[in-house]
Amino acid sequence: MTDSIKNDTSSFQLPEKTKTPSSNSMDKDMFMKILIAQLSNQDPTAPMEDKEFISQMAQFSSLEQMQAIGKGIDTMMLNQHAGALMTYSNLIGKTVSYESESTEKDASGKNVSSTVKETANVLSVKRDGADVIAELSNGKSVSVYELTEIKTKEEK
């Protein structure tokens, strides 16, 4: 049996657009409110030391930078998945071959599995998480990474 090549380099799932961030997470507005409350309620005889204030500001700056990096990575992953979909859209209208498992009963009534090469035309391409799926004219959906041959219609 021939193993198909899987190109599953990431198990990253795209973020849901309708998902709202949790309200208990620490953001910069909350940090500033806490810092202002600390400064306004501190003991006048023992004010906050410069080192503590600088340390908190550095933590705040790091938090903002990490949030910006996270947003950048999310955008990069969305672009990568959209690019994969666009790359495989050139399969639409082409004849592709792939291998599938077929189970039949032999003369003694035992189930025998075999690998069958199937051929069909690609009707559409869609994204399913990190995978790209080709929907075929025979009603099946196959990962583009399981395709073994691609032909134009004239090459049949």
C-alpha positions in Angstrom: 0.0 0.0 0.0 1.3 3.4 -0.8 1.3 6.0 2.0 0.1 9.4 1.0 2.2 12.3 2.1 0.6 14.4 4.8 1.6 18.1 5.0 0.1 18.7 8.4 2.8 21.1 9.7 0.5 22.7 12.3 -2.4 21.8 14.4 -3.3 25.4 14.7 -7.0 26.1 14.6 -8.2 29.4 13.3 -9.7 31.7 16.0 -13.5 32.1 16.0 -14.5 35.5 14.8 -17.6 35.5 17.2 -15.6 34.6 20.3 -15.3 37.5 22.7 -12.2 37.8 25.0 -12.8 36.7 28.6 -13.4 39.6 30.9 -11.1 38.3 33.6 -8.0 38.7 31.5 -5.5 41.5 32.3 -5.4 44.3 29.8 -3.6 47.6 29.7 -6.7 49.6 30.9 -7.0 47.4 34.0 -3.2 47.7 34.6 -3.4 51.5 34.5 -6.4 51.5 36.9 -4.5 49.4 39.4 -1.4 51.5 39.1 -3.4 54.7 39.6 -5.2 53.2 42.6 -1.8 52.2 44.0 -0.3 55.6 43.6 -3.3 57.5 45.0 -3.7 55.2 48.0 0.0 54.8 49.0 1.2 55.8 52.4 2.7 59.4 52.1 5.3 58.5 54.7 6.5 55.5 52.6 5.9 56.3 48.9 6.4 53.6 46.2 10.0 53.3 45.4 11.3 54.1 41.9 12.5 50.6 41.3 9.0 49.1 41.9 7.4 51.7 39.6 9.9 51.1 36.9 9.5 47.3 37.3 5.7 47.6 36.9 6.1 49.8 33.8 8.4 47.3 32.3 5.9 44.5 32.9 3.2 46.7 31.3 5.4 47.3 28.3 6.2 43.6 27.9 2.5 42.8 28.1 1.6 45.2 25.3 4.4 43.8 23.1 3.3 40.2 23.7 -0.3 41.1 22.8 1.0 42.8 19.6 3.1 39.7 18.7 0.0 37.4 19.4 -2.1 39.5 17.0 0.6 39.4 14.4 0.9 35.6 14.6 -2.9 35.2 14.3 -2.9 37.4 11.2 0.0 35.5 9.7 -1.7 32.1 10.3 -4.9 33.4 8.7 -2.9 34.6 5.7 -1.1 31.2 5.4 -4.4 29.3 5.5 -6.0 31.6 2.9 -2.9 31.2 0.7 -3.1 27.4 0.9 -6.7 27.6 -0.3 -5.8 29.9 -3.2 -2.9 27.6 -4.1 -5.1 24.5 -4.4 -8.0 26.3 -6.2 -6.1 25.6 -9.4 -7.3 22.0 -9.0 -10.9 22.9 -9.8 -11.8 21.4 -13.2 -8.9 19.0 -13.2 -9.0 15.2 -13.1 -7.3 13.8 -10.0 -6.5 10.3 -8.8 -6.3 9.0 -5.2 -6.2 5.7 -3.4 -9.0 4.5 -1.2 -9.6 1.4 0.9 -12.2 -1.1 -0.5 -13.5 -4.0 1.5 -15.0 -7.0 -0.3 -16.0 -10.6 0.8 -13.9 -13.4 -0.7 -15.2 -16.9 -1.6 -15.0 -18.0 2.1 -17.0 -15.0 3.3 -14.1 -13.2 4.9 -13.7 -9.5 4.5 -10.7 -8.6 2.4 -9.4 -5.1 2.2 -7.6 -3.7 -0.9 -6.4 -0.4 -2.1 -8.3 0.9 -5.1 -7.2 3.8 -7.4 -10.1 6.1 -8.0 -10.3 9.0 -10.4 -12.7 12.0 -10.4 -13.0 15.7 -11.4 -12.5 18.4 -8.7 -15.6 20.5 -8.3 -14.5 22.7 -5.5 -11.8 23.2 -2.9 -12.5 24.1 0.8 -10.6 24.6 4.0 -11.2 22.3 7.0 -9.1 23.6 9.8 -5.5 23.3 8.7 -6.4 20.8 5.9 -7.6 21.6 2.3 -10.3 19.3 1.0 -11.1 18.7 -2.7 -14.8 17.9 -3.3 -15.0 15.5 -6.2 -17.5 14.7 -9.0 -18.1 11.2 -7.5 -19.5 12.8 -4.3 -16.4 12.1 -2.2 -14.3 14.7 -0.3 -10.5 14.0 -0.3 -7.7 15.8 1.4 -5.4 17.4 -1.3 -2.5 15.8 0.4 -3.9 12.3 -0.4 -4.1 13.0 -4.2 -1.6 10.8 -6.2 -2.1 12.3 -9.7 -3.4 15.4 -11.3 -4.4 15.7 -14.9 -6.0 18.4 -17.1 -9.2 17.2 -18.8 -7.4 16.8 -22.1 -4.9 14.3 -20.6 -7.4 11.6 -19.8 
